[in-house]
Amino acid sequence: MSDNNHFDVIVIGSGISGLTCASLFARFFGKRVLVLERHFTAGGFTHSFRRDNRYEWDVGVHYVGEMDPASHYRVLFDAITDGVVKWQSMPEVYDRFVYPDFTFNVRSGMRRFREDLIRKFPEEREAIERYFRDLIATARWYGRLMLARLLPSQLQSLSRLFTAVGRSLGMMTTKDYLERNFVSPQLKAVLVSQWGNAGLPPAKSAFAVHAVIACHYFDGGYYPVGGAKTIAESIVPIIESSAGRLLTRRRVSRILLEKGRAVGVEAVTRARGQEIVERYTADKVVSSVGAYITYDQLVPKEFSLSFRPAVREFPQGTFHICVYLGLRESPEKLGFLGENCWIYGDYDHDAMFSQRGSVIDGKINGCFLSFPSLKNPATAGHTAELITFVDAESFKKWGTQPWGHRGDDYDAMKQRVADALVEFVDERFPGFAQLVDFCEVSTPLSTANFTGHREGCIYGLPGTPEKLAAPWLGTRTPIKNLFLTGSDTAGHGIVGALMGGVLTTLVASRNPLPVLRLLLKAHLRVRHPEKRDVVAEMNV
């Protein structure tokens, strides 16, 4: 084995969690890191693509909360990107919840959000105020739960003690919480209108997951200037500065084990029409591709994992269709300022989710509308994205056909869904359909092709109470020198994956002091603004 193929750390996958680990190991520990990505573009769900040389979309980033310069997460983002990524704040009204008989505008600031809810639903004032207290308390409990997972197995009894207070509230479903505390169907619908950010409707999601996401957006939304691709573009030079590499078109097929410890990986690439197997070794291996892929596909079957059946049988995540639109004119013509619109045909989110199988027949009852071009001041053409959830079963008949060659009936289905989604939006915002100049559709099969996720699911393992209780989830694995990161080990979305990368680096590094100092810097910057001069002088 050539020394050129040996690294200090191998990271499987170049999503934000994997890139976070790679950047921290390279920048703060001077480690030589290899990142292997199966797609031809780095970034995972934080990459961008262009069409007609003027339309550009992000595949997974639609808005990010808590990117104010003084926030914890902004400190961490600046650390992994060396401050290169800039963030554009969205309008004061950053989300619109559109229902058949009313629209609720969400303004940035928790106090304003609470006041607007009370103004709309004054008869439930007490319940609304309790709801915000419960959100904050439960989000803090979730943070304790994630920290408890950092403890080694011999200290897990302490973790249960550490998370005992608040557990019952955090582990109930969001629907149970709503039913116990509110009367108005409209109010209950409004409070969970952002459920797509977690990928599960109220009856399935843990209240703790709902609380974390709700709190995350209290102060509004932000968007990376230049698009999400700037994240990977800023981190690659940091990796290379320590003699590391990021290689695309490498599908990791196996984690190499010797005497119960991870020593490297095998990856498959293609050259001149043939598959080539490459072998890389490392002192540590970090998997950011999720618990299912890692334990079911990458860890050799001969290695005994008692919980492997539980991983295989765990319910899958959510599936979606995304319609990427190029627009002839700015959507400002219709009154949009850059906010997102969550558009629903009913108040019952669980009922709408249960009908997602009919989407491929053009029956739409809800969608997410986003305008990348209004959020990104560096964009050229005008763009929009429409997202709706579907079931995996509807796509199985095309699953064995290759990407780009799935047949006329597949293309017809995509066009049918796109037309129905555009019409669904046009009914609420007349004139929208006339703006459409270009259309491209991605399905769960597209997601499966580029990410390897089971049947094309997104968000990793679904954020159910059962996930929070799963004893086999965490950064540590039964295999020495193999670590997990990503949304399966921390939280959903870009910031959840970011924190997964931070926590994994904290555990995997033999000297966690640099990461601890980084976390301390974030804490001081937010909690003690008067100490920011001291923070600026910290050598991190």
N, C-alpha and C positions, 0 to 999 in steps of 0.2 A: 504493500500500500504506500503510495507516494505521500510525502509530507504535505503536498499541496492539497490532498484530499482529507487531511486530518484538521479538525477545528476544535476550539475550546467548547463551543456550543453549536448545536444544530437546532434550528427552529423549523418546524413543519407548518407551512402556511404563512402567507404574508398579509393576513388581515391585521386590524389594528392591534389586537392582543399580541400576535407574533412579532409585529414590528416594534411594539413597546418593549418587549423582552430584548429583542435584538439591539435596539438603540441603547437601553440602559446597560446591558452587558458590555457593549462596545465603548460607550462614552464614559461610564463611571467605573468600570472594572478593567478596561483595556483588553477585553476578550476578543478573540478572532471568532466571528460568528458567521455561519452559513445559513441563509434562509432559502428554503426550497418551495416554490410556488407552481402549482399545476397549470394555472392559467397562463396565457401569453402576456398578461398585464399584471403588474404587481399591485397589491393593495386590498385584495379580497373585496368586501363590500364597500371599501373606500376608494374604489377606482372610478375613473370617468371614461366616457367614450364620445367620439364625434361622428357626425354624418354631414355630408355635403360641405365639409370644411367650414361650417358656420354654426351648426347646431351641436350643443354639448349637454350631456346629462350625467349625473352621478347615479350609480346603480343602487346605492344603499343609504347615502347620507342625504336627509331631507331637511333636518334642522337639528341643532345640538343645544342643550341647555347649559347653564352655568359656565359660560365662556367669558364672563366679565373678567377684565384684567386682574381683579382682586380675588377671584375664586380659587378654591383648592384645585379644581380640575384644570383650570387654565395654567396654573403653575406647573402641573405635571405635563400638560401638552407642550408647553414651551420648553420643558426639559428634554422631552424625547425628540422634538423637532428643531432644537436649538433656536427657538423663537422665530423660525422662518415662516410658519403658517400664521396668517393674519385672519382675524374673524370679523365678519360684518354682522352687526346686530340687525335683527328683523324689525318690522314696524311695531308700534306699541300694541296694536291688535295683531298678534302673531298666529292665532288659530281662530277659525270660524267654524262653529258647529251648526250645520244647516239641516233642519228638520222640515217636514211638510208644511207645518203651520207657524214656525218661528225660527229665527236665527239667533244664536247666542255668540257674541264676540268675546273672546278671552283676551284681556289686557294684561300686560306684563306687571308683575308685582302681586304677591300673595294677598295683600290687604285689599287691593282693587278687585281681584278675582272674587274674594269672599264677599265684599260689599255688593258687587254686581249680582252675585247669586242671591243674596238676601233681598236685594231690591226686586228681583224677578220672582222669588218665592218667599215672601215675608212670613208666611204662616209656618215655615220650617226653619226659622232663624236659629233656634237653639240647636237643632240637629246639624245645621250647616257649621256652626261654630265648633261643635264637638268633632265633626268630621275633620276639620283642619288640624285640631289638636291631635286626633288619632293618626292622621297622615304623618305628622312630624315624629310622633313617638314610635310609630311602626317603621318608618324609614330608618330611624336610629337603631331599632332592634335588628333590622336586616343588616345594617353595618356591623353590629356585634356578631351576628351569625357568620358573616363572611370572615371576620377576624378569628373567630373560634375555629374555623376550618384550617387555619394556619398551624394549629397546635398539632404536635405529633400524636400518634395513635394512643400512646400510653397516658396522654393527658386529656383524652376526650371526655372523661367524666367532668373535668373542669369546664369544658365547653358547654355542656348541658346546664351547668349551674350558671354560667355566664349569660346564657340566653333564655333562662327560665321566665323572667319577667317580660311580658309582652308577647310570649309565644302563642298563646291562644288567639290573640287578635291577628297576629301576622299570618298564622296558618289557616285561618278561615278563608273561604272563597270571597271574592269581591261581591258577588251577588248576595251571599249570606249577610255581609255587612250592610249592604244597601237595604235589604228587606227588613232588617232589624231596626234600622234607624230612620228611614224615610218613607213618606206616603206617596208623594207625587210621582207618577210615571215619567213625567217630563224632567223633573229634577234628577231622578235616578239615571235617566238616559244621558243628560248633560254631564254628569259627574264622571261617566266612564266613556265619553266620546272619543278619548284618545287611546282606547284600548288597542288599536292597531299598532301602537308603539311597542307593545309587549307581545302582540300576536295572538292573544287569547281573549275571548269575551268574558263577561263577569262571572258566569257560572263555572268557568274552568280555571281562572287565574287566582293565584294566592293574593290576598289583600296586601301582603307585604310588597309584592311585585308592583301592584297598582300604586301603592304609596310612594315607592321609590321613584317611579316614573312621573307621577303627579308633582312631587316636590322638585324634581329635576327641572321642570319647565316653569316654576313659579315666577322666575325673573325674566321670562321670555325666551326667544330662540336666537341662535346665531348660525352663521353659515361661513365655511372657509372661502376666503377670497381666492379666486382661481379654481375653485372646485375641490372636491375631495382628493383628487389626484395629487395635490400639493403635499399631502401628508406623507405618502410613500416617497415622493420626490425629495422631500427634505430629510428623510431618515436614511435613504440609501447612502449618501455621502458620509454619514456618521458611521455606518457599518463598515464602509470601505476604508475609513480613516484608521481602523484597527486591523487592516489586512483581511477584512471579511468580505463576503460576497452575497448577492441576492441573485438567484438563478430562477428564471421562469421556465415554463414548459417542462417541469420536473414533477412527475406524479410519484410521491413516495408510496412504495408498495409494501414495505416491511420495515419494522424496527429490528435492528440487529441486537441480539442478546448473547451474553456470555456469562455463565455462572450466576444467572439471576439479575444481571445488571445490563442497562442499555449502553451500547458501545458505538452506535451509529445507525445508519439507515441504508436501505437500497431504494433507488429512484429510477423510474422509467422515463426515457425521453425518446424522441424520434429524430432520425437523420437519414436522408436519402430514402425515405419511405420505409425504413426498418426501425423496429424498437431496439433501443440500447439500454441495458441495465447498468447503472452507475452505482458505485459503492462509496460511501463517505463515513468516516469515523469521527467520534467526538467524545469529550469527557462527560458532556451532559447533552440530553435530548429533550427539547420542549415541543409538545404537540399543541398547536392552536386550532386543530381541525375538529374538535369536539370529542366528547367521551365515546359516542357510538363508533365513529370511524377509528379512533385510537384503539379501543379495547376489542372491537369486533373484527376489524380488518387489518390493523397494523401490527398489533402484538401477536406473535406466532401462536397458532392454535395449541401447540404442544406445551406452552406455558400455562399452567393452571391458574385460572382466575375464578374464584368462587362466585363472584357477582356477575360474570359474563352473561348468564341467562337473564338477569334483571336488566342489564343494559339493553339487550336485544328486544326484550318485551316492553320496555318503557315506551309510552306513547310518543309518537313523532311530533315534531313542531308544526308550524303553520306553513301553508303553501299560498303563493300569490301569482297573479298576472300583473305585469306592469306595461302600460302603453306609453311610449315615449313620443311626444308630439313636437314637431317644429311648427312655429306659428308665423303667419305672414306679417302680423303687426304685434305691437306690444299689448299684453293683456291689460295694461293700465287703461286701455280704451274701454274696458268693461268695468272699471272701477277697482281692479285688484292692485294692491300695493306691495305684494310680496308675502302676504299671509298664506297659510295653508287652509284648505277647506276640507272638513270632514262632512261628507254629504250622506244623509241617511233617508231611507224611505219609511222608517218606522221608529218607534221608541224602544222596541224589544231587540237589543243587540244579540242576545243568545238565539232568538228565533231567526234573525237575519243570517247569523253565522251557520245555522243548521241548514240553510237553503243554498249554501255556497256551491253545491254540486250542479246547480242549474245555470251557473254563470256561462259555461261553454255553449249553452243554448241561447245566450244573449239576454238572459233575465237578470237584471242588476237591481239590487236593493241597497247598495251602499258603496262608496268609493272615497279614496283620499286624493285630493287635487293639490298639486304643488307646482310652483313656478321657479325653477332653478335660475332662469335669466333675471328675474326680479330680485333674487337674493344675492347674486354674484355680480359685483360691479365690474368684473374683468371679462364678462361674457360678450360675445359678438351677436349671435342670433337670439331670437325670442323662443323660449321653450316652455313646455308643460309636461307633467307626468301624472298619469292616472293609475291608481293601484286598487285592486280589489282582491279579496281572498277567495281561494278555490279549494277543492279537495284533490288529492293525488290520484284517486281512483279514475277520475275522468281522463287522465292522460296516459294510462297504462298501455293502451293499444298502440301508442306511438313510441313507447319507451325504448324499444329495441332498435329503432331506426336512427341513423346517424344525424348529428347536428347539421342543420342546413339542408337536409335531404329527407324530410319526413313526409313528403307527399302533399298533393293538392288539397286533400281533405283537412290536413293539419293547418295549412295556410288559410283555408277558408274559415276554419274555426277561429283562428286568431283575428282575421278581419271582422268576423261577426261580433266577437267580443269587443274589439276596438270601436266599431260603429255603435254598439249598444252603450258603451261607456261614454263616448262623446255625446250621444243623444241624451243620456241621463244627466250629464252636466249642463247641456244646452237648455234643457227644460227648466233648470234653476237659474241659469245665467244666459239668457237669450243672446245670440250672436257669437257664442263660443265656437260652435261648429264651423262658422264661416272663417275663423282665424286659422284653422288647421291647414297646413301646407305639406307636412311630412308626418309619417306614422310608422313606428316599428314596435313590435310586440315581443315581450319575453314571457315565458311560461315556466312552471316548475322544472320542465325538462331542460330549459336553458340553464337554470340554477344548478341542476344536477350535473350537467356537462362541465361547467366551469368550476364548481366547488367540490364535487364529489359527495355532497350531502345526500342522505338517504331520500330518494325519490324527489329531491329538489326542495326540501324543507328549508326554512330560514329561522333565524334566532336560536339555533341549537335546540337543546331539550326544552320543552315548553315549561313556562313558569307557573307550574301548579304547586299546591301544597306538598304533593308527593315528591316533587323535585327538591324542595327545601329540606325534606326529611331524609333524602337518600344518603346513606352512610358512605357510599362509594364515590361520591362527588367531592372534589377538592383538588388542590394543586399537587399534593403528594399522590404517588401511585404505589402499588405493591412492588414495583420494579425499581431498584436502586438506580439513581441518576436519570430516571424518566419522570417528567413533570407535565401536568396539564395546565393550560391557560385558556382564556376566552370566556364567553358568556356562560358556559356550563359551570365554570368555577366562581364566577362573580355575578355580574348583572347583565341585563339586556342592553342593546344599543351600543353606540360607539364609546360612550363613557364607561358603561359596564365592562366592555371588552378592554378598554384602557386600564381600568382598575384590576382586571384579571391579570394583565401583563405585569403591572406593578407588584401585585401580591406574589405572583409566581417567581419573579426575579428576587423578591425578598426572601422567599423560601429556598430557592435553588442556589443562591450565592452563599458561599461559605463565610463571607464577610458582609453582612447586610447593612453595615453602617452607612455607606453612601446613599442607599435607598431610604433608610430611616432619616437621614439628614434632609433628604429631598421632601419627605412627608412632613418633617418638622418645619421646613421652610414654608410649605403650603399652609400649615396650621397657623404659624405666626403671621403670615401675610394677611390672612382672613380675619383671625380672631383679635389680632393686636396691631391695627393699622399704624399706631404710633411707633412701632418697632420696625417699620419697613426699611429704614436705612440700615438697621442691623441685618435684616434679612438679605438685603442687596449685597452685603459684604460676605455672606456665607459662601464658602468655596464649594459649591455643588454644581 
